[in-house]
């Protein structure tokens, strides 16, 4: 699992072994074996020829711990930005250009009773989340001890990942619940201008699923909703992080990384960079109903 990609070309399966630090003081250093605090018993991760990790743990919470460790190993830069943007902490690392976006992100953060929130998810949800973030933090600790494990993006931008808390997962999840904000703004404007046929007009705009009849909350005048201001704040809070070319260069000159060569492949100021993602599937025609 923790070998470079080229090792996967030579073998169908790559492996890693994780052990509790207290039980494996003499564990060999290297990319494939890790002694980490927090595990109850040793665990193994196998990555198949398709790059899919398979976790083998002796306890349930060790499995979630290793899942967090693997997630950080594979996606540390992504999830670190996800956490920072969700919690409104971008400006702390990337400067005043992110202050307004942070302000909006913090405005929609969950402020309720965390104890009741955990119980609403399930009796052991908190422990599961604690195990997961402990695994994330364990990998971050490994990058601090072995800087070569740190993903190259951190070196390019010249900053370090932050540690996680279990409640960060809950608070960031609530940030995701704002994804329909622009739709609610549009609905408010429909209810302002399309009286008394607002419900029908809103249905023409977008049919709700499940089909419910939207109602204006008591005491709210939809005509007073500051649509333009809310839309701008939302766009700031949810915009993809953008790092100017000079930021990348400032963090890489000492290591002589060919930034210009990177930009020749993907121009960070273009829509191409924003459209790239991991959730893409390529399926052979032989696997589909239509061929």
N, C-alpha and C positions, 0 to 999 in steps of 0.2 A: 504493500500500500504506500509506504513512505519513500519508495525509490522514485527517482525521476521517471518521467513518462517513457523514456527509452527502454527501461526494464520491462515494461508491459509488452513491448514488441517482441521480447525474447522469450517470454513465458506467458502461459495462459492466466496464471494467477500470481499476484504479488502479495506479500503478507507483512503484517506488522504485529508486534507484541507489546502490550502495555501492561505494566505491573505497578502495584502500589509501591511508592518510594520506600516505605519502611520495610518492605519484604524483599526488596531487590537492590541492596546498596551497591552491589558489584555489577549491575546490569551494564552491558557494553554500550558505550556511547555510539551514536550513529543515527542515520535517517530512518532506520527500520525498527528500532527498539527504544522505548521511552519508559523511564521510571517516573511516575507522577503521583503526587499526593491526592487522595480523594477516592481512589479505587478500593473496593473491599477485597477483590480477588483479581488475578491476572485476566486479561481479556485479549482477544485476537480480532483483527480486522483483515479480511481478504478482499482484494479488488480483482474482479474478473476481467476478462479481455475486453469488455465493453466499458470498463472504467467505473463499474458500479460497486460501491463498498458493501460488504456483508459483515455485520458485527456479530461476534460470538462472545457473550459475557455470561458470567455465572450468577449474576443477580440482576433484577429488573433495573435498579437504579444505576448499576454499573453500565448497563446498556445505554441508558440516556446520557450518562457521563461521556461514554465513548462517542455517542452520536454528536455531542457538542464539540468534542475534540476533533472529530473528522470534519464537521461543518466549518470549524475555524481553520483547519488545515487546508481545506479546499476553497473557502470563500471568505477569508478573514477580512480582506479589504471591502468586499461587498457588505458584509453584515456590520462591519464597524461604521461605515457610512450610513447604513440603514438605521442603526441605533442612534447615531449623532443627529441625523436629520429628524428622526421621530421624537427625540427628547429636546430638540431645539438647542443643540450644543455645537453647531457647525462653526459659528463665529469664533468660538474659543480656539479652534485650531486653524481656521482658514480666513479669519479676518472680518472686518466690518461689513463687507459686502453681503454677509449672511445674517446680519442682525435682524432685519425685518422678517426674513423667513423664519428665523428662530422664534421671534415674537409670536407669530401666528401658530407655529408648531406647539409652543407652550400653552397657547390659549385653549387648545383642544385636548390637552393632556388629561388623563383620568385623575380625578381628585377625590374619588369616593373611598369608602371603607375597604382597604385592601384585604382584610381578613374575610369579609363577606364575599368579595370578588373571587378569592381563591376557592371558597366553598362552592360557589356557583359553578365552577369548572369541574369539580370533583374532589373527593376527599383527599386524594394524594397529589393533586395538581401542583401544589406548591413544591412538594418534594421532588417531583419530576422536573420542574423548571429549575430548581436549585441544582439538581444533578447535571442538567444540561449546561447551565452557565458555568458550573464548576469545571466541566470539560472544556468549554471555550476558554476560560481563564487559564486552565492548565496548559493549553497550547500556546497562549500568549506568553506564559512564563517560559515555555521552551524557546520561543523566539528571542526572549530577553537573554537567555543563557547561550543560545546558539543563533546569532543574528542572520546566519545564512538561511535559516528557515523562514524568515520574514518575507512575505510576498513582495515582489519588486515594486509594486505601486507605492508602498510606504517609503521606499528609498527614493523613488522618483519625485515624490511630493515632499519628502523630508519631514515626516511626522510618524508618531507611534500609535498603535491601537490602544483603546481604552478597555479597562476591565468591566465586566458585566455584573449586574445584580439580577436576581430572579424577577423582581418587580418591573425591571426594564422591559421584559417581554410583554407584560400586561399593558403597560403604559403605551408602548409602541403599537400594540394591537389596536388600541382605541384610536390612535392617530389614523390607522387605516380605515376606521369607520367614517372618516370624513370624505371618502372618495366620491360620495354622491352629493357633495356640497353644491357644486355648480348646478346639478339638477334641481336641488331644493331652491336655489336662487331663481332659476327659471320658473319653477312652480309658483313662487311668491309673486313674480311679475305677471304670470297668467291670471292668478287670483285677484290681482290689483286691476288689471285692464279688461278682463273678460267677464265681469259681473253682468248678469246673474248666471251666465253659462260657463263658469270657470271650470267646473268638474269635467264637462264635455270637451271644452277647449284643451284642457290639460291632457285628457285621454288621447286627443288627436296628436298632441305633441309627443307623448310617450305613454304607451299602455303599461300599467303597473302589473307586475307578476310577483306574488299572487294579486288577483284583481281586488283591490280595496278602493274605497272612496276617500280620497284625501280631504282632510278638514283643516281649517285654519284654527290653531290653538286659541283658546279664550284669551283676550287681551292683546292679541297681536294684529296690528294693521299691516297687511302685506305691502301696502303702498309706502310704508316707512322703512322698509328693508333697504339698507345701503348697498345695493347690488354691485355697483362698480367697485366700491372699496373692498367688499368681501371677496369678490372674484380676484382682485389683484392680490390680496393677502393670501388667498388659497393658492394661487399660482406660485407665489414666492415660497410658500411652505412646502410645496410638493414638487417643485422643479428639480430636475436631475442636477446633481452637483456638477459644476463646470469649473475647470481649472485652466486658467490661461497658459499659453505656451511658456511664458517666462517663469511661471511657478514650477513647471516640470523641469525646465532647464536649471533653475537655481538649486534644485535638489540633486542634480545628477552630474554637474560639471566635474566634481571631484572624482567621480568614478568613470568619467568619460563614456557615459552611455549615449549611443547615437539617437538623440531625441528627434532630430530631423528625419532620420530614417523611419522612426515610428510614425511621425506625422505624414510621411509619404504614403503610408499604408492606410491609416485612418486619421483623417483630419478632425481634431477634437472640436473644432468650431462648426462642424457640419452636422446635418441630421443623421448622417450615417452612423456616427458614434453613438447617438442617443437611441438608435433603433436596434443596436446589437444587444442580444440577450441570450440567456442560457435555456429558456423554455421554448426551444424549437425542436420539432420532430421531423425526421425525414423517413418516410415509409415507402417501401417498394410497392409498385403497382400490384405485384402478386399477392400482397397482403391486404388489398382493399376489395370491396364488393364490386367496384366498377372497373378494376384493372388499371 
